[in-house]
Amino acid sequence: MTTPALPIADTILDLRGLACPLPVLKANRRLRELGPGARLRVLATDRAAPGDFTAFCRETGHRLISVGEEAGVFTFVIRRRED
């Protein structure tokens, strides 16, 4: 079985093993370092991460481009807002 292609990301942030609220806090810090429109791929294992990242993007204006899960690892691709 083939895994669907994920959107291309400029940066990958591996946050596996961290629990809430650290994945969102660290992703927010990294997004602030990136230019407007840049894409960040986040890897996380926290079961709360899908809801946390959905709410985070809704509240901050960043765009959650994709969410995936394979073998307990969630993958999020977030596009930084244009400011």
C-alpha positions as a Markdown table, in Angstrom:
| # | Residue | x | y | z |
|---|---|---|---|---|
| 1 | Met | 0.0 | 0.0 | 0.0 |
| 2 | Thr | 1.3 | 3.5 | -0.9 |
| 3 | Thr | 1.1 | 6.4 | 1.5 |
| 4 | Pro | -0.4 | 9.5 | -0.1 |
| 5 | Ala | 2.1 | 12.2 | -0.9 |
| 6 | Leu | 2.3 | 14.9 | 1.7 |
| 7 | Pro | 2.6 | 18.6 | 0.8 |
| 8 | Ile | 6.1 | 19.9 | 0.5 |
| 9 | Ala | 7.4 | 21.6 | 3.6 |
| 10 | Asp | 10.3 | 24.0 | 4.0 |
| 11 | Thr | 11.2 | 22.8 | 7.5 |
| 12 | Ile | 10.5 | 19.6 | 9.5 |
| 13 | Leu | 10.1 | 19.7 | 13.3 |
| 14 | Asp | 10.3 | 16.4 | 15.1 |
| 15 | Leu | 8.3 | 16.6 | 18.3 |
| 16 | Arg | 7.7 | 12.9 | 18.9 |
| 17 | Gly | 7.6 | 12.0 | 22.6 |
| 18 | Leu | 6.6 | 15.5 | 23.8 |
| 19 | Ala | 3.2 | 16.0 | 25.6 |
| 20 | Cys | 0.8 | 18.9 | 25.5 |
| 21 | Pro | 1.4 | 21.8 | 25.4 |
| 22 | Leu | 5.0 | 21.5 | 24.2 |
| 23 | Pro | 4.3 | 20.4 | 20.6 |
| 24 | Val | 2.2 | 23.5 | 19.9 |
| 25 | Leu | 4.5 | 25.8 | 21.8 |
| 26 | Lys | 7.6 | 24.6 | 19.9 |
| 27 | Ala | 5.8 | 24.7 | 16.6 |
| 28 | Asn | 4.7 | 28.3 | 17.3 |
| 29 | Arg | 8.3 | 29.3 | 18.1 |
| 30 | Arg | 9.5 | 27.7 | 14.8 |
| 31 | Leu | 6.8 | 29.3 | 12.8 |
| 32 | Arg | 7.8 | 32.8 | 14.1 |
| 33 | Glu | 11.3 | 32.1 | 12.7 |
| 34 | Leu | 10.0 | 31.3 | 9.2 |
| 35 | Gly | 9.0 | 33.7 | 6.6 |
| 36 | Pro | 5.4 | 34.4 | 5.6 |
| 37 | Gly | 3.9 | 31.6 | 3.6 |
| 38 | Ala | 6.6 | 29.1 | 4.6 |
| 39 | Arg | 5.4 | 25.5 | 5.3 |
| 40 | Leu | 6.3 | 23.6 | 8.5 |
| 41 | Arg | 6.0 | 19.8 | 8.8 |
| 42 | Val | 5.5 | 18.7 | 12.4 |
| 43 | Leu | 5.8 | 15.1 | 13.7 |
| 44 | Ala | 4.1 | 14.4 | 17.0 |
| 45 | Thr | 3.0 | 11.4 | 19.0 |
| 46 | Asp | 0.8 | 13.2 | 21.6 |
| 47 | Arg | -2.8 | 11.9 | 21.1 |
| 48 | Ala | -4.2 | 15.4 | 21.8 |
| 49 | Ala | -2.1 | 16.9 | 18.9 |
| 50 | Pro | -4.7 | 16.8 | 16.2 |
| 51 | Gly | -7.2 | 18.9 | 18.2 |
| 52 | Asp | -4.4 | 21.1 | 19.6 |
| 53 | Phe | -3.0 | 22.0 | 16.2 |
| 54 | Thr | -6.5 | 22.5 | 14.7 |
| 55 | Ala | -7.3 | 25.0 | 17.4 |
| 56 | Phe | -3.9 | 26.6 | 17.3 |
| 57 | Cys | -4.1 | 27.3 | 13.5 |
| 58 | Arg | -7.7 | 28.6 | 13.8 |
| 59 | Glu | -6.7 | 31.0 | 16.6 |
| 60 | Thr | -3.4 | 32.2 | 15.0 |
| 61 | Gly | -4.4 | 32.5 | 11.4 |
| 62 | His | -1.9 | 29.9 | 10.2 |
| 63 | Arg | -3.3 | 27.3 | 7.7 |
| 64 | Leu | -3.4 | 23.6 | 8.6 |
| 65 | Ile | -2.7 | 22.2 | 5.1 |
| 66 | Ser | -2.8 | 18.5 | 6.0 |
| 67 | Val | -3.1 | 16.1 | 8.9 |
| 68 | Gly | -2.0 | 12.4 | 8.8 |
| 69 | Glu | -1.4 | 9.6 | 11.1 |
| 70 | Glu | 0.7 | 6.4 | 10.6 |
| 71 | Ala | 1.9 | 4.0 | 13.3 |
| 72 | Gly | 1.0 | 6.4 | 16.1 |
| 73 | Val | 2.9 | 9.4 | 14.6 |
| 74 | Phe | 0.8 | 12.4 | 13.5 |
| 75 | Thr | 2.1 | 14.5 | 10.7 |
| 76 | Phe | 0.9 | 18.1 | 10.3 |
| 77 | Val | 1.8 | 20.5 | 7.5 |
| 78 | Ile | 1.2 | 24.1 | 8.5 |
| 79 | Arg | 1.5 | 27.2 | 6.3 |
| 80 | Arg | 2.6 | 30.3 | 8.1 |
| 81 | Arg | 0.2 | 33.2 | 7.8 |
| 82 | Glu | 1.2 | 36.1 | 5.5 |
| 83 | Asp | 1.2 | 38.7 | 8.3 |
